[in-house]
Amino acid sequence: MNLIIQAGENLVRFAAISVDGHSFFGRTGMGCILGSKNVKAICLKGDEKTKVADKDKVRELRKELTKKIAKATSDFAVEVKGIYIGGHDPRAGFGQALNFARGPAGPHHENANLSLPYWGVLLPELGIDKIPERFEMEGTEYLVAKYQDWAALYNSLVICRFMMEEGAMTFGDMRDCLNAITGWDMSLDDVARTTERIFTLERMVNVKFGLTKENDMLPKRILEATKEGPHSGKVPKIDSALKKCYKLRGWNEQGIPKKEKLEELGLL
């Protein structure tokens, strides 16, 4: 059952749709749209599976339509790798801009929430012990790499990142928990290498499905400065930082991990 509740009934513009009481269509204001149509709920019931005669043809059509839509909307669509940018404007912190461009799943804050270092949630074990300047692009390649690796760790361990933001759980704390649960004796360097291996493997999956450095770019709208607010007039220029990011990761100029890096990480 897809259901709107009080927000949708009162036409709150960002109202969500509740799905079976535990999931939500959020951000797009679809709850408001249904409320404006006097639609309280949409119920679906059935016991037969949808049959698709030619799955390969459906996949090809989807790819073709996706390319056409991307080309037609490139001037105004706020997306990276086909994923729309959520509630974090990358112009408000240039580390986030590079993270969104380089994220394996597009501009998802769970790739590595680069708002964290600007809030003071730091990684002293990985050499990040002071709050960075949020409108400075120099050095963001290292900053982004380490927070992306950290995200690979807490996502793999299925730890909510709120434990870092509000609970002050550090990289070292996670290592200690992992060792205590498994009986392993991993050092911080061991864990850091493992997280780099995870992130590199994610990149190889991207490469296998045809993504290149051309997909590691920000949309045109994000490269236009806002006219008001705390980050007015600020535009992240990521081209140079992206090249440095590839070099730091041991990738070639096309954003593909080099053979020697894969061997170093035990992925070959």
C-alpha positions, 0 to 999 in steps of 0.5 A: 500500500502506498499511502500519504499521511498528514503532510501530504493531506496538507500539501506540504511540498516535500511530503513523502509517500509511505510504502507498507508503513516502513519505506518512503518515496521522499524528496520529490514531493510526490505525497503533495502531488497525491494530496492535491489530487485527493488521493489518499492511497494506492493499493496493489494486490496480486499473486502472479509474477510479471512475465517478461518475454525478452529480458535482454531486449528490455535491458537494451531498451533501458540503456538506450532510453537512459542515454537519450534522457541523459543527453536531452537533460544534460543542461539542467539535470542535477545528477552524476552517473545517473543518480540525482544529488540529494540534500548535500550541495557540493558547492558548500564543501569542495571535498564533497564535490570531488567525492560526488564526482568520484563516488562509485555509486554516484553522488551518494553521501554514504560513499563518504560523507565529506560534510563530516570533516568540515563539522569536525569529525576527523580521522587522526589515525589516517593523518586528518587531524584538523578541520579543512578549509571547505572552499579549498580544493588543494589537498582534497584528493587525500581527504576524499580518499581517506573518507571514502576508505573509511566509508568502505569500512563502516559500510562493510561492518554495517555500522550506522555512520551516526555512530561517528557523527554523534557517538564519536566512534573512531577508525581505531574503535572500529578496528578494535571492535572488528578484532574483538568479534573475529579474534583477528589481530589487524593493525590500523595499517591492515584495516586501511589496506583492506578498505583501499582494496574494497574501494578499488574493487568497487571501481573495477566493477564500475569499469567492467560496466563501462564507466570511465573518467567521463562519468566522474564529472559534476553536472553543469548546474553544480558548476554554476555559482549560487547568487546567495547563501553562505557559499554564494559565488563558490564553484568547485573546479575538480579537474586537477584534483581528479587527476591527483585523485587517480594518481594517489589511488594508483589508477591511470589517467582514464581512472582505471586501476593499474595492474601493479596496484591490483597486484599490490592489493591482492586483487590479481 
